[in-house]
Amino acid sequence: MEPITHFLTGACLGRAGFNRKTALATLTMTLAAEASDIDMLGYLKSPTFGFAHHRGITHTFVGIPFVAAAVLLLVWMIEQFRRRFGNQTKREARLLRRRLPTKPRWSLLYLFALVACLSHILLDYTNNYGVRPFEPFSYRWHAWDIVFIYEPLLYVALLGGLVLPALFGLINEEIGSRSRRPRGQIGAILGLCGVLAVWSVRDFEHRKAVSAMNSRVYRGVDPLRVSAFPQPLNFLDWYGVAETQDFYAQTEIVNGEVDPHEDMVIRYKPEVTRAAIAAQNTYLGRVFMDWSRYPLLETEVRDGGQRYVVQFLDLRFRPPGNPRALLSPRMDLDSNLDPVAVWWGERKDPGALTEEMR
């Protein structure tokens, strides 16, 4: 998922009751819930390097103890800064009024950071990009395919769980009712329950969509496999892909009905060219083919055979009518089928060739 959902989830986890066990619980869990995405810094080196390492070791059961430790170190540094330069007495008095802990318990905070890191893996598992949580023992990708990378309904549930208690608190103060109890626990729990409710509905609809895809034939041919993927900003519609021996069928699924508008797109599998094979054997090609679930490599011959362009596509992220080449790099090869350039959209990536030479 994108960062906002992770941060909001960590904040709701902290306020759901963990903050009653130790000071700094909400801060720790909010940071830890997003910290695994530190691997996004790889994109600063090059898009290909970032793509290869995104959702790598920091998104695994082996890696999260180290991620949690790094978050705890950061929180400790923040706390030392606040103790040195902030009004510690005033802050502790405010916490005491709310009957919240004033001192951090670092062993507990580490455990809470681990819980928040696990929430990151779980959230990323729910979308169609996937995670590899068992790396380095298994590099297999796992994905639930029930929500898109950003899901507005999750924002509503999580933000509601964090904001509404504060609004009700202001109303209570206006009418003279001053509670000394920690505020926000019930709202945070309801927000997290809202996330579970969204997942439950989406899982039910996803199963219905996959079943509908499996129950039909495509141009008289039974599918080898089918998938249904969530659509952005669309709660009940799905985008389906069916694979046969010779082609892919791409279609919309609405309320369990496949291709309701009769605009299914058939994409025949292209001939496996020498250029496509050469592109697959590069660093980028190996990474892409390992990650891709419905790969399609299109080869274009240019300059009378002196140059080849291979476009990498994964049909998960290329529904019909979408002009954007999302997560679809292309590679230029010379007449000897050696890579000479890699492009991500309009951006050339010299770093891809540097990785190739390693």
Summary of the structure (lengths in Angstrom):
residues: 358
radius of gyration: 24.5
end to end distance: 31.4
largest distance: 82.6
contacts: 1147
relative contact order: 0.11
helix: 51%
strand: 18%
